[in-house]
Amino acid sequence: MPRTKLTMPASFNFTTNIPVRITDLNYGGHVGNDSILSLIHEIRVQFLRHHGYEELNVAGIGLIMSDVTIEFRHELFYGETLRASVAAAEFSKVGFDLYYKLEKLSGEKWVSVTHARTGMVCYDYSLKKIAAVPKEVCSKLLS
């Protein structure tokens, strides 16, 4: 069976640390796949705030996640801290992709836990329709 393999950007312009919560664990004692998606959401919110945006107000337009790809690489456990890096890429007229590199410290080395990509589409919630990416967004999210 073919496996998902993301091609990650060469550089990431935003990094944040997030502690693993007890509520992130599944019955196997490690962070569950559903929790990884929730962590990605938190990381995206922090990335947008860093640039002065919110998911419902990115230069006057909202965002909708149109698709997600998650590549699981290593387990993550309670008490570990996740280092999450984000990069925006592949801008189109109505959207862009966000790439996420999630790592944990193992000994003295950072180990890749998850690679992910979310497709983000600009959306005008008042008109209930897809909107163009505001001009300032591309340059701002790439810096």
C-alpha positions as a LaTeX table, in Angstrom:
\begin{tabular}{lrrr}
\hline
Residue & $x$ (\AA) & $y$ (\AA) & $z$ (\AA) \\
\hline
Met1 & 0.00 & 0.00 & 0.00 \\
Pro2 & 1.44 & 3.40 & $-0.92$ \\
Arg3 & 2.24 & 5.69 & 2.00 \\
Thr4 & 1.86 & 9.44 & 2.21 \\
Lys5 & 5.15 & 11.26 & 1.74 \\
Leu6 & 5.20 & 15.02 & 2.05 \\
Thr7 & 7.91 & 17.13 & 0.47 \\
Met8 & 8.64 & 19.71 & 3.15 \\
Pro9 & 9.82 & 23.27 & 2.52 \\
Ala10 & 13.53 & 23.97 & 2.98 \\
Ser11 & 12.92 & 26.60 & 5.67 \\
Phe12 & 10.30 & 27.49 & 8.25 \\
Asn13 & 9.72 & 31.05 & 9.44 \\
Phe14 & 7.78 & 30.35 & 12.66 \\
Thr15 & 8.43 & 28.03 & 15.60 \\
Thr16 & 6.55 & 27.49 & 18.85 \\
Asn17 & 6.72 & 24.99 & 21.71 \\
Ile18 & 3.67 & 23.14 & 23.00 \\
Pro19 & 3.65 & 20.76 & 25.98 \\
Val20 & 1.84 & 17.45 & 25.52 \\
Arg21 & $-1.27$ & 17.35 & 27.72 \\
Ile22 & $-2.65$ & 14.25 & 29.42 \\
Thr23 & $-5.83$ & 14.74 & 27.35 \\
Asp24 & $-3.78$ & 14.32 & 24.16 \\
Leu25 & $-3.14$ & 10.64 & 24.95 \\
Asn26 & $-5.11$ & 7.70 & 23.57 \\
Tyr27 & $-5.62$ & 4.22 & 25.02 \\
Gly28 & $-2.16$ & 3.25 & 23.74 \\
Gly29 & $-0.56$ & 5.80 & 26.10 \\
His30 & 0.78 & 8.05 & 23.33 \\
Val31 & $-0.60$ & 11.09 & 21.52 \\
Gly32 & $-3.50$ & 9.99 & 19.33 \\
Asn33 & $-3.91$ & 10.88 & 15.67 \\
Asp34 & $-6.98$ & 12.98 & 16.47 \\
Ser35 & $-4.92$ & 14.95 & 18.99 \\
Ile36 & $-2.23$ & 15.61 & 16.37 \\
Leu37 & $-4.89$ & 17.31 & 14.24 \\
Ser38 & $-5.97$ & 19.39 & 17.26 \\
Leu39 & $-2.35$ & 20.33 & 17.96 \\
Ile40 & $-1.94$ & 21.39 & 14.33 \\
His41 & $-4.98$ & 23.63 & 14.78 \\
Glu42 & $-3.38$ & 25.25 & 17.86 \\
Ile43 & $-0.10$ & 25.68 & 15.98 \\
Arg44 & $-1.92$ & 27.30 & 13.04 \\
Val45 & $-3.70$ & 29.75 & 15.39 \\
Gln46 & $-0.36$ & 30.70 & 16.99 \\
Phe47 & 1.24 & 31.12 & 13.54 \\
Leu48 & $-1.59$ & 33.40 & 12.39 \\
Arg49 & $-1.50$ & 35.44 & 15.63 \\
His50 & 2.24 & 35.89 & 15.18 \\
His51 & 1.42 & 37.61 & 11.89 \\
Gly52 & $-1.44$ & 39.67 & 13.38 \\
Tyr53 & $-4.25$ & 37.49 & 12.05 \\
Glu54 & $-7.03$ & 35.20 & 13.30 \\
Glu55 & $-8.63$ & 32.33 & 11.42 \\
Leu56 & $-11.80$ & 34.38 & 10.92 \\
Asn57 & $-9.92$ & 37.55 & 10.04 \\
Val58 & $-6.93$ & 37.25 & 7.76 \\
Ala59 & $-6.85$ & 40.79 & 6.38 \\
Gly60 & $-10.65$ & 40.83 & 6.41 \\
Ile61 & $-11.26$ & 37.31 & 5.09 \\
Gly62 & $-11.74$ & 34.01 & 6.96 \\
Leu63 & $-10.00$ & 30.70 & 6.39 \\
Ile64 & $-11.35$ & 27.19 & 5.91 \\
Met65 & $-9.16$ & 24.11 & 5.97 \\
Ser66 & $-9.96$ & 22.29 & 2.73 \\
Asp67 & $-7.74$ & 19.26 & 3.23 \\
Val68 & $-5.04$ & 17.83 & 5.47 \\
Thr69 & $-2.19$ & 15.38 & 5.06 \\
Ile70 & $-0.48$ & 13.97 & 8.14 \\
Glu71 & 2.60 & 11.77 & 8.06 \\
Phe72 & 3.21 & 10.08 & 11.43 \\
Arg73 & 6.86 & 9.33 & 12.16 \\
His74 & 7.39 & 8.74 & 15.92 \\
Glu75 & 5.33 & 8.47 & 19.08 \\
Leu76 & 4.83 & 11.41 & 21.37 \\
Phe77 & 4.15 & 11.01 & 25.11 \\
Tyr78 & 2.81 & 12.96 & 28.06 \\
Gly79 & 5.42 & 15.28 & 29.56 \\
Glu80 & 7.27 & 15.78 & 26.28 \\
Thr81 & 7.39 & 19.18 & 24.62 \\
Leu82 & 6.60 & 19.51 & 20.98 \\
Arg83 & 8.62 & 21.95 & 18.87 \\
Ala84 & 6.40 & 22.96 & 15.98 \\
Ser85 & 7.58 & 24.87 & 12.92 \\
Val86 & 5.30 & 26.34 & 10.22 \\
Ala87 & 5.84 & 27.56 & 6.66 \\
Ala88 & 3.33 & 28.97 & 4.18 \\
Ala89 & 3.70 & 27.97 & 0.53 \\
Glu90 & 1.97 & 27.33 & $-2.78$ \\
Phe91 & $-0.24$ & 30.40 & $-2.87$ \\
Ser92 & $-3.05$ & 30.45 & $-5.42$ \\
Lys93 & $-5.75$ & 32.97 & $-6.18$ \\
Val94 & $-7.98$ & 31.67 & $-3.36$ \\
Gly95 & $-5.73$ & 29.78 & $-0.96$ \\
Phe96 & $-2.38$ & 28.46 & 0.16 \\
Asp97 & $-0.79$ & 25.55 & 1.99 \\
Leu98 & 0.66 & 25.51 & 5.48 \\
Tyr99 & 3.38 & 22.98 & 6.27 \\
Tyr100 & 4.03 & 21.78 & 9.81 \\
Lys101 & 7.16 & 20.10 & 11.15 \\
Leu102 & 6.60 & 18.65 & 14.64 \\
Glu103 & 9.64 & 17.47 & 16.60 \\
Lys104 & 10.49 & 16.31 & 20.11 \\
Leu105 & 13.75 & 16.27 & 22.01 \\
Ser106 & 15.19 & 12.78 & 22.39 \\
Gly107 & 18.37 & 12.91 & 24.42 \\
Glu108 & 20.27 & 15.79 & 22.86 \\
Lys109 & 18.73 & 15.43 & 19.41 \\
Trp110 & 15.48 & 16.75 & 17.88 \\
Val111 & 13.51 & 13.86 & 16.36 \\
Ser112 & 10.78 & 14.28 & 13.77 \\
Val113 & 7.36 & 13.28 & 15.13 \\
Thr114 & 5.01 & 14.43 & 12.39 \\
His115 & 5.05 & 16.18 & 9.05 \\
Ala116 & 1.74 & 17.73 & 7.97 \\
Arg117 & 0.19 & 20.01 & 5.41 \\
Thr118 & $-3.14$ & 21.82 & 5.53 \\
Gly119 & $-4.77$ & 23.34 & 2.47 \\
Met120 & $-6.27$ & 26.67 & 3.49 \\
Val121 & $-8.95$ & 28.40 & 1.40 \\
Cys122 & $-9.98$ & 32.02 & 1.89 \\
Tyr123 & $-13.68$ & 32.34 & 2.64 \\
Asp124 & $-16.04$ & 35.27 & 3.07 \\
Tyr125 & $-18.33$ & 34.07 & 5.86 \\
Ser126 & $-20.80$ & 36.95 & 5.38 \\
Leu127 & $-21.31$ & 36.08 & 1.70 \\
Lys128 & $-20.84$ & 32.32 & 2.24 \\
Lys129 & $-18.42$ & 31.99 & $-0.66$ \\
Ile130 & $-14.77$ & 31.51 & $-1.49$ \\
Ala131 & $-12.74$ & 34.74 & $-1.66$ \\
Ala132 & $-9.42$ & 35.84 & $-3.10$ \\
Val133 & $-6.31$ & 35.81 & $-0.93$ \\
Pro134 & $-5.82$ & 39.40 & 0.28 \\
Lys135 & $-2.74$ & 40.98 & $-1.35$ \\
Glu136 & $-0.82$ & 41.53 & 1.89 \\
Val137 & $-1.24$ & 37.95 & 3.13 \\
Cys138 & 1.28 & 36.24 & 0.87 \\
Ser139 & 4.18 & 38.53 & 1.71 \\
Lys140 & 3.27 & 38.67 & 5.41 \\
Leu141 & 3.00 & 34.89 & 5.89 \\
Leu142 & 6.22 & 34.27 & 4.00 \\
Ser143 & 8.21 & 36.63 & 6.28 \\
\hline
\end{tabular}
